[in-house]
């Protein structure tokens, strides 16, 4: 354990898919981890050497801060409970399912003197961080056009993902990573235009669906994001192309680098965990270490609560654009608080 994280006790709330890599990451930094979940806590604890507690209240009383890895629709309520208990919070993306709810939890944290960080792990993936650094250094000049894509085997064939009121659909659940990246790399957004095929009907997402969102940025840059919940067996892929006035940055996760991994057990079953690479430290570990140091009063991490809220705001605007068939002006768009 690093000196900055000595004596750390973390409360992990949730025991689903993403909890596994969070649990492994906390153990890798030497933390003591307590876990509470309505289901799966015992199995998770046995696999990663965690301690199971009987209630959320017991967990909140015993830990330094919480790491929320529950289904998206529960993030607001659990975050507010942790804030009320005076605990700092790391919350898996999306921070909440509406921008108004995100601002509610941010305001509550500020009033309580509690720190709140959303886990937008793509900011810690080396290719995306390298692109950010190159843009900040002016290596491609002024950004003009950017494209981002992300696809995975759909999780919507079973469970809660198909219920848009619980998952937010493919844009809020999957594309939210690239909406955050588009803003991080290209700057603040002025307009949002979105289409999805097939459409969501009566709050039920299609099992297999693709969404496209076009963003105009204050700088004049234009970015396009595509997210796909594909057929069972679809290989997880992600990538980007960012063109500037004097250069282009490109990345494809499936590019031939001369090194190939087949490490994603269960990926064909709708597992949306973003794949890691064995070539370096896990970005999930790097992320959680940086966030934890920030919670202890260290340097501010590369993502803060307002970034999580803005990503949700952009996803919510995309849904409004799909419903109206018109571009959304972000200067006048107001979060309705409606999830679906």
C-alpha positions as CSV (number, residue, x, y, z in Angstrom):
1,X,0.0,0.0,0.0
2,X,1.2,3.5,-0.8
3,X,1.8,5.8,2.2
4,X,-1.1,8.0,1.0
5,X,-3.5,5.1,1.5
6,X,-2.2,3.5,4.7
7,X,-4.9,2.2,7.0
8,X,-7.6,2.5,4.3
9,X,-11.0,0.9,4.9
10,X,-13.4,1.0,2.0
11,X,-17.1,0.2,1.9
12,X,-18.1,-1.5,-1.4
13,X,-21.9,-1.3,-2.0
14,X,-23.0,-3.8,-4.7
15,X,-21.8,-7.2,-5.9
16,X,-22.6,-7.2,-9.6
17,X,-20.4,-7.3,-12.7
18,X,-18.3,-4.1,-12.1
19,X,-17.8,-4.9,-8.4
20,X,-15.3,-7.6,-9.2
21,X,-12.7,-5.4,-10.7
22,X,-13.3,-2.7,-8.1
23,X,-12.8,-5.3,-5.3
24,X,-9.6,-6.6,-6.9
25,X,-8.3,-3.0,-7.3
26,X,-9.0,-2.1,-3.7
27,X,-7.2,-5.3,-2.5
28,X,-4.3,-4.4,-4.8
29,X,-3.7,-1.1,-3.0
30,X,-3.8,-2.9,0.4
31,X,-7.2,-1.7,1.5
32,X,-9.5,-3.4,4.0
33,X,-12.8,-3.8,2.1
34,X,-16.3,-4.3,3.6
35,X,-19.1,-5.2,1.3
36,X,-22.8,-5.0,1.4
37,X,-25.2,-6.1,-1.3
38,X,-28.7,-7.4,-1.5
39,X,-27.3,-10.3,-3.5
40,X,-23.9,-11.8,-4.2
41,X,-21.9,-10.4,-1.3
42,X,-20.8,-13.7,0.2
43,X,-19.5,-15.0,-3.1
44,X,-17.7,-11.8,-3.9
45,X,-16.2,-11.7,-0.4
46,X,-14.9,-15.2,-0.6
47,X,-13.3,-14.7,-4.0
48,X,-11.5,-11.4,-3.1
49,X,-11.0,-11.6,0.6
50,X,-13.6,-9.0,1.6
51,X,-15.7,-8.8,4.8
52,X,-19.5,-9.0,4.5
53,X,-21.6,-6.7,6.6
54,X,-25.3,-7.3,7.4
55,X,-26.6,-3.8,6.5
56,X,-25.8,-0.6,4.7
57,X,-25.9,1.3,8.0
58,X,-23.3,-1.0,9.5
59,X,-21.1,-0.5,6.5
60,X,-21.4,3.3,6.6
61,X,-20.5,3.4,10.3
62,X,-17.3,1.4,9.8
63,X,-15.7,2.8,6.6
64,X,-13.7,5.8,5.5
65,X,-15.6,6.2,2.3
66,X,-17.9,4.2,0.0
67,X,-17.6,2.8,-3.5
68,X,-21.0,2.5,-5.1
69,X,-21.2,-0.2,-7.8
70,X,-25.0,-0.9,-7.8
71,X,-27.4,-0.7,-10.8
72,X,-27.7,2.9,-12.1
73,X,-31.2,3.6,-10.8
74,X,-30.0,3.2,-7.2
75,X,-27.0,5.5,-7.4
76,X,-28.9,8.6,-6.2
77,X,-30.5,7.1,-3.1
78,X,-27.4,5.3,-1.9
79,X,-25.2,8.3,-2.5
80,X,-27.5,10.6,-0.5
81,X,-27.5,8.0,2.3
82,X,-23.7,8.0,2.4
83,X,-23.6,11.8,2.3
84,X,-26.0,11.9,5.2
85,X,-23.7,9.6,7.1
86,X,-20.8,12.0,6.4
87,X,-19.0,9.6,4.2
88,X,-17.0,10.5,1.0
89,X,-18.3,8.8,-2.1
90,X,-17.0,7.2,-5.3
91,X,-19.9,6.3,-7.5
92,X,-19.7,4.2,-10.7
93,X,-20.9,6.0,-13.8
94,X,-23.5,7.3,-14.5
95,X,-23.5,9.4,-11.4
96,X,-27.4,9.4,-11.6
97,X,-29.9,8.9,-14.4
98,X,-30.8,12.6,-14.7
99,X,-28.8,15.9,-14.5
100,X,-31.2,17.3,-11.9
101,X,-30.6,14.3,-9.7
102,X,-26.8,14.6,-10.2
103,X,-26.9,18.3,-9.1
104,X,-29.0,17.3,-6.1
105,X,-26.4,14.9,-4.9
106,X,-23.6,17.3,-5.7
107,X,-25.4,20.1,-3.7
108,X,-26.0,17.6,-0.8
109,X,-22.3,16.7,-0.8
110,X,-21.2,20.3,-0.8
111,X,-23.6,21.2,2.1
112,X,-22.2,18.2,4.1
113,X,-18.6,18.9,3.4
114,X,-18.3,15.5,1.6
115,X,-16.3,14.7,-1.5
116,X,-18.0,13.0,-4.4
117,X,-16.2,11.5,-7.4
118,X,-17.8,9.7,-10.3
119,X,-15.9,6.7,-11.8
120,X,-15.4,7.5,-15.5
121,X,-12.7,5.0,-16.0
122,X,-12.0,5.7,-19.7
123,X,-10.1,8.9,-18.6
124,X,-7.5,6.4,-17.2
125,X,-7.1,4.3,-20.3
126,X,-3.7,5.1,-21.8
127,X,-4.8,5.8,-25.3
128,X,-7.4,8.3,-24.3
129,X,-5.1,10.0,-21.7
130,X,-2.4,10.2,-24.4
131,X,-4.9,11.9,-26.8
132,X,-5.8,14.4,-24.1
133,X,-2.2,15.2,-23.3
134,X,-1.4,15.6,-27.0
135,X,-4.3,18.0,-27.5
136,X,-3.4,20.0,-24.5
137,X,0.2,20.3,-25.7
138,X,-1.1,21.6,-29.1
139,X,0.4,18.7,-31.0
140,X,-2.5,18.5,-33.5
141,X,-3.4,22.2,-33.5
142,X,-7.1,23.2,-33.1
143,X,-9.4,20.2,-32.9
144,X,-11.9,20.2,-35.8
145,X,-13.6,16.8,-36.0
146,X,-13.7,13.9,-33.7
147,X,-15.3,10.4,-33.8
148,X,-15.8,8.0,-31.0
149,X,-17.3,4.5,-31.0
150,X,-18.0,1.8,-28.5
151,X,-19.7,-1.6,-29.0
152,X,-20.4,-4.6,-26.9
153,X,-22.5,-7.7,-26.7
154,X,-25.9,-6.5,-25.5
155,X,-26.8,-6.9,-21.8
156,X,-30.4,-6.1,-22.5
157,X,-31.5,-9.7,-23.3
158,X,-31.9,-10.3,-19.6
159,X,-31.9,-8.3,-16.3
160,X,-32.5,-4.6,-15.8
161,X,-30.7,-3.0,-18.8
162,X,-33.7,-3.2,-21.1
163,X,-35.8,-1.1,-18.7
164,X,-34.7,2.4,-19.6
165,X,-36.1,3.8,-16.3
166,X,-33.4,1.6,-14.6
167,X,-30.5,1.7,-17.1
168,X,-31.0,4.9,-19.1
169,X,-30.6,2.8,-22.3
170,X,-27.6,2.4,-24.5
171,X,-26.7,6.1,-24.5
172,X,-26.7,6.6,-20.7
173,X,-25.2,3.2,-20.0
174,X,-22.6,2.8,-22.7
175,X,-22.1,5.9,-24.7
176,X,-21.8,8.1,-21.6
177,X,-18.1,7.1,-21.6
178,X,-17.6,8.7,-25.0
179,X,-19.8,11.7,-24.3
180,X,-17.4,12.4,-21.4
181,X,-14.4,11.8,-23.7
182,X,-15.8,14.1,-26.4
183,X,-16.1,16.9,-23.9
184,X,-12.8,16.2,-22.3
185,X,-10.9,16.2,-25.6
186,X,-12.9,18.8,-27.6
187,X,-14.3,21.1,-25.0
188,X,-17.7,22.2,-23.7
189,X,-20.8,21.3,-25.8
190,X,-23.3,23.8,-27.3
191,X,-25.7,21.5,-29.3
192,X,-26.6,17.8,-29.2
193,X,-28.4,15.9,-31.9
194,X,-29.2,12.2,-31.6
195,X,-30.8,9.2,-33.4
196,X,-31.3,5.6,-32.3
197,X,-32.3,2.6,-34.3
198,X,-34.5,0.7,-33.5
199,X,-36.2,3.2,-31.2
200,X,-37.1,2.7,-27.6
201,X,-40.8,2.0,-27.2
202,X,-42.8,2.6,-24.0
203,X,-39.6,2.8,-22.0
204,X,-38.3,-0.6,-23.2
205,X,-35.0,-0.6,-25.1
206,X,-34.4,-3.0,-28.0
207,X,-32.0,-5.8,-27.2
208,X,-29.9,-4.9,-30.1
209,X,-29.6,-1.2,-30.8
210,X,-27.3,1.5,-32.1
211,X,-27.3,5.2,-31.2
212,X,-25.5,8.1,-32.9
213,X,-25.0,11.5,-31.2
214,X,-23.5,14.5,-32.9
215,X,-22.1,17.3,-30.6
216,X,-21.1,20.8,-31.5
217,X,-18.5,22.3,-29.2
218,X,-17.8,25.9,-28.1
219,X,-14.5,25.8,-30.0
220,X,-16.4,25.1,-33.2
221,X,-15.3,21.4,-33.2
222,X,-17.8,18.7,-34.1
223,X,-17.7,15.3,-32.6
224,X,-19.7,12.1,-33.3
225,X,-20.3,9.3,-30.9
226,X,-21.7,5.8,-31.8
227,X,-22.7,3.2,-29.2
228,X,-23.9,-0.3,-30.1
229,X,-25.5,-3.1,-28.0
230,X,-24.8,-5.9,-30.5
231,X,-25.9,-9.5,-30.9
232,X,-24.7,-12.1,-28.5
233,X,-21.0,-12.7,-29.2
234,X,-20.3,-9.2,-30.4
235,X,-16.6,-8.4,-29.6
236,X,-16.1,-5.4,-27.3
237,X,-14.5,-2.7,-29.4
238,X,-13.8,1.0,-28.9
239,X,-11.8,3.7,-30.6
240,X,-11.5,7.3,-31.7
241,X,-10.2,9.6,-34.4
242,X,-9.5,13.2,-33.5
243,X,-8.5,15.5,-36.4
244,X,-6.9,18.9,-35.8
245,X,-5.5,21.7,-37.9
246,X,-2.1,20.1,-38.0
247,X,-2.5,16.4,-37.2
248,X,-4.7,13.4,-36.4
249,X,-4.9,11.1,-33.4
250,X,-6.3,7.6,-34.0
251,X,-6.9,4.6,-31.8
252,X,-8.7,1.3,-32.3
253,X,-8.9,-1.3,-29.6
254,X,-8.9,-4.1,-32.2
255,X,-5.9,-2.8,-34.2
256,X,-3.1,-5.3,-34.9
257,X,-0.3,-4.4,-32.6
258,X,1.5,-7.7,-32.8
259,X,0.1,-8.7,-29.4
260,X,-3.3,-10.4,-28.9
261,X,-5.2,-11.2,-25.7
262,X,-8.2,-13.5,-25.2
263,X,-8.9,-12.8,-21.6
264,X,-12.5,-11.8,-21.5
265,X,-14.4,-14.7,-20.0
266,X,-18.1,-14.2,-20.2
267,X,-17.8,-11.3,-22.6
268,X,-20.3,-12.9,-25.0
269,X,-22.9,-13.0,-22.2
270,X,-23.5,-9.3,-22.3
271,X,-20.6,-8.4,-19.9
272,X,-20.1,-4.6,-20.4
273,X,-16.9,-4.4,-18.3
274,X,-14.4,-2.4,-20.3
275,X,-11.6,-4.9,-21.1
276,X,-8.2,-4.3,-19.7
277,X,-4.8,-5.1,-21.1
278,X,-2.1,-7.2,-19.4
279,X,0.5,-4.8,-20.9
280,X,0.2,-2.3,-18.0
281,X,-1.5,-1.6,-14.7
282,X,-5.2,-1.9,-14.7
283,X,-6.9,1.5,-15.5
284,X,-9.5,0.6,-12.9
285,X,-6.7,0.3,-10.3
286,X,-5.1,3.6,-11.4
287,X,-8.5,5.3,-11.3
288,X,-9.5,4.1,-7.8
289,X,-6.0,4.9,-6.4
290,X,-6.2,8.5,-7.7
291,X,-9.7,9.0,-6.5
292,X,-8.9,7.6,-3.1
293,X,-5.9,9.9,-2.7
294,X,-8.1,12.8,-3.7
295,X,-10.7,11.8,-1.1
296,X,-7.9,11.9,1.5
297,X,-7.1,15.5,0.6
298,X,-4.5,14.8,-2.1
299,X,-4.4,16.4,-5.6
300,X,-7.7,16.8,-7.3
301,X,-8.3,13.8,-9.6
302,X,-8.8,14.1,-13.4
303,X,-12.6,13.6,-13.0
304,X,-14.8,15.4,-10.4
305,X,-18.5,15.4,-9.6
306,X,-19.4,18.1,-12.1
307,X,-17.9,16.1,-14.9
308,X,-20.2,13.2,-14.0
309,X,-23.2,15.5,-14.0
310,X,-22.3,17.0,-17.3
311,X,-22.0,13.5,-18.9
312,X,-25.5,12.7,-17.6
313,X,-26.7,16.1,-18.9
314,X,-25.4,15.4,-22.4
315,X,-27.0,11.9,-22.4
316,X,-30.3,13.4,-21.2
317,X,-30.1,16.0,-24.0
318,X,-29.5,13.2,-26.5
319,X,-32.7,11.5,-25.4
320,X,-34.6,14.7,-25.7
321,X,-33.2,15.1,-29.2
322,X,-34.4,11.6,-30.2
323,X,-37.8,12.4,-28.9
324,X,-38.2,15.7,-30.7
325,X,-36.2,14.9,-33.8
326,X,-34.4,18.3,-33.3
327,X,-31.0,19.4,-32.1
328,X,-30.9,20.5,-28.5
329,X,-29.4,23.9,-27.5
330,X,-27.4,23.2,-24.3
331,X,-27.6,26.9,-23.3
332,X,-31.4,26.6,-22.9
333,X,-31.9,22.8,-22.2
334,X,-33.2,22.1,-18.7
335,X,-33.2,18.6,-17.1
336,X,-36.8,17.5,-16.7
337,X,-35.9,14.9,-14.1
338,X,-37.7,12.3,-16.1
339,X,-35.7,9.1,-16.5
340,X,-37.5,7.7,-19.5
